[in-house]
Amino acid sequence: MGNHNAEENRSTFYNITILGLCNLAAPGIWGAINSRGMKGKRRLYVNNRFGNEWLVLLGAALCGVSAGVFWMAEAAVVIAYPESWNCGKALGYWLTFRLAGQIVGGAINLGLNAGRDEAGKVSYTVLLVFIALQATGPFVGLLLNKPDQVERKHKHKQRPELHKWRACFGRAETRK
């Protein structure tokens, strides 16, 4: 079997890039929000402004459930889609996007707050930009191919492989 160039929008690299952009938009920007010291402020803001702490608790619960489902699906895709010999590179490439989200978030925060003379406050514009970036995540995720549409370099379509975890993270020897 010769080396086959997959269609650009069906390749494993394309799909890991899409997954990485989702990672940048959701966990990456979420990390940027938390690193700005805003995580405790949401509860106080909503409770002080509207007097309804239940909304914050509901939002936190929904965030936790959706994050768990997202991270589980994300990890399954990043392990299953690439070729066995390319799994480590794909994993590193994908995780780079999460850190890039924090860097982008820091740059946005600095760029929008550099001229302000108030210490310890972040403008609402920063929060709105962060929310807008996070809202793009699900739409970017729609560009991800189904497993049977992914084309690997060896000309085979992707199919789920249960032994893939061993191939990516080292072979565990079993003794009888």
C-alpha positions as CSV (number, residue, x, y, z in Angstrom):
1,M,0.0,0.0,0.0
2,G,1.4,3.3,-1.0
3,N,1.2,6.6,0.9
4,H,-2.2,8.1,0.2
5,N,-3.0,11.8,0.7
6,A,-6.4,12.0,2.3
7,E,-8.8,14.8,1.3
8,E,-7.9,17.9,3.3
9,N,-11.3,18.0,5.1
10,R,-11.2,14.3,5.9
11,S,-7.7,13.9,7.1
12,T,-6.7,13.1,10.7
13,F,-4.8,16.4,10.9
14,Y,-7.9,18.4,9.9
15,N,-10.0,16.6,12.5
16,I,-7.5,17.1,15.3
17,T,-7.2,20.8,14.3
18,I,-11.0,21.1,14.6
19,L,-10.9,19.4,18.0
20,G,-8.1,21.7,19.0
21,L,-10.1,24.8,18.1
22,C,-13.0,23.5,20.2
23,N,-10.5,23.0,23.0
24,L,-9.3,26.6,22.6
25,A,-12.8,28.0,22.6
26,A,-14.1,26.0,25.6
27,P,-11.5,24.8,28.2
28,G,-8.8,27.3,27.0
29,I,-10.9,30.4,27.3
30,W,-12.5,29.0,30.5
31,G,-9.0,28.7,31.9
32,A,-8.3,32.3,30.9
33,I,-11.5,33.5,32.7
34,N,-10.5,31.6,35.8
35,S,-6.9,32.9,35.7
36,R,-8.2,36.4,35.6
37,G,-9.6,36.0,39.1
38,M,-13.2,36.1,37.9
39,K,-14.4,32.7,39.1
40,G,-15.7,33.9,42.5
41,K,-17.1,37.1,41.1
42,R,-19.8,35.5,39.0
43,R,-21.7,34.3,42.1
44,L,-21.5,37.6,43.9
45,Y,-22.4,39.5,40.8
46,V,-25.5,37.5,39.9
47,N,-26.6,37.3,43.5
48,N,-26.1,41.0,44.2
49,R,-27.6,42.2,41.0
50,F,-30.6,39.9,40.6
51,G,-30.9,38.2,44.0
52,N,-31.1,34.7,42.6
53,E,-28.3,32.4,43.6
54,W,-30.1,29.4,42.3
55,L,-29.3,30.5,38.7
56,V,-25.6,30.4,39.5
57,L,-25.9,26.9,41.1
58,L,-27.9,25.6,38.1
59,G,-25.3,27.1,35.7
60,A,-22.4,25.5,37.7
61,A,-24.2,22.1,37.6
62,L,-24.8,22.3,33.9
63,C,-21.3,23.5,33.2
64,G,-19.9,20.5,35.2
65,V,-22.0,17.9,33.4
66,S,-21.4,19.4,29.9
67,A,-17.6,19.7,30.6
68,G,-17.5,16.1,31.6
69,V,-19.3,14.9,28.5
70,F,-17.1,17.2,26.3
71,W,-13.8,16.1,27.8
72,M,-14.8,12.4,27.6
73,A,-15.8,12.7,23.9
74,E,-12.8,14.9,23.1
75,A,-10.3,12.4,24.5
76,A,-12.0,9.5,22.7
77,V,-11.8,11.4,19.4
78,V,-8.2,12.4,19.8
79,I,-7.2,8.9,20.6
80,A,-9.3,7.1,18.0
81,Y,-8.9,9.3,14.9
82,P,-5.1,9.5,14.3
83,E,-3.0,6.7,12.9
84,S,-1.2,4.6,15.6
85,W,2.2,6.0,14.7
86,N,0.9,9.6,14.8
87,C,-1.1,9.4,18.1
88,G,1.5,11.1,20.3
89,K,1.9,14.0,17.9
90,A,-1.9,14.4,17.6
91,L,-2.3,14.4,21.4
92,G,0.4,17.1,21.9
93,Y,-1.0,19.2,19.0
94,W,-4.5,19.0,20.5
95,L,-3.4,19.9,24.0
96,T,-1.5,22.9,22.7
97,F,-4.7,24.6,21.8
98,R,-5.9,24.5,25.4
99,L,-2.8,26.5,26.5
100,A,-3.2,28.7,23.5
101,G,-6.7,29.6,24.7
102,Q,-5.2,30.9,28.0
103,I,-2.6,32.9,26.1
104,V,-5.2,34.4,23.7
105,G,-7.4,35.2,26.7
106,G,-4.5,36.9,28.5
107,A,-3.7,38.9,25.3
108,I,-7.4,39.9,25.0
109,N,-7.5,40.9,28.7
110,L,-4.3,43.0,28.4
111,G,-5.4,44.6,25.1
112,L,-8.8,45.6,26.4
113,N,-7.7,46.7,29.9
114,A,-4.3,48.3,29.2
115,G,-5.7,51.8,29.2
116,R,-7.8,51.5,32.3
117,D,-6.8,53.1,35.5
118,E,-8.8,50.9,37.9
119,A,-6.8,48.2,39.7
120,G,-8.3,44.7,40.1
121,K,-11.2,45.1,37.8
122,V,-11.8,43.5,34.4
123,S,-14.1,45.3,32.0
124,Y,-17.3,43.7,30.9
125,T,-16.1,43.9,27.3
126,V,-13.5,41.3,28.2
127,L,-16.2,39.0,29.6
128,L,-18.3,39.5,26.5
129,V,-15.4,38.7,24.2
130,F,-14.7,35.6,26.2
131,I,-18.3,34.5,26.1
132,A,-18.4,35.1,22.3
133,L,-15.3,32.9,21.9
134,Q,-16.7,30.2,24.0
135,A,-20.0,30.3,22.1
136,T,-18.1,29.4,18.9
137,G,-17.0,26.0,20.3
138,P,-20.1,24.0,19.5
139,F,-20.4,25.5,16.0
140,V,-16.7,24.7,15.3
141,G,-17.4,21.2,16.6
142,L,-20.0,20.7,13.8
143,L,-17.1,20.7,11.3
144,L,-15.7,17.5,12.9
145,N,-16.1,14.4,10.6
146,K,-17.9,11.3,11.7
147,P,-15.4,8.4,12.4
148,D,-16.3,6.5,9.2
149,Q,-15.6,9.7,7.1
150,V,-12.0,10.2,8.4
151,E,-9.3,9.1,5.9
152,R,-6.0,8.0,7.2
153,K,-2.8,8.3,5.2
154,H,-2.8,4.5,4.5
155,K,-6.0,4.9,2.5
156,H,-8.3,3.2,5.0
157,K,-11.3,4.8,6.5
158,Q,-11.3,5.3,10.2
159,R,-13.0,2.6,12.3
160,P,-13.1,2.5,16.1
161,E,-10.3,0.4,17.5
162,L,-10.4,-0.8,21.1
163,H,-6.7,-1.6,21.1
164,K,-5.8,2.0,20.3
165,W,-5.1,2.9,23.9
166,R,-2.3,0.5,24.1
167,A,-0.8,1.7,20.8
168,C,-0.8,5.3,22.0
169,F,0.4,4.8,25.5
170,G,2.7,1.9,25.3
171,R,2.0,-1.8,25.1
172,A,1.1,-3.5,28.3
173,E,2.5,-7.0,28.2
174,T,0.3,-9.8,29.5
175,R,1.7,-13.0,30.8
176,K,-0.2,-16.2,30.8
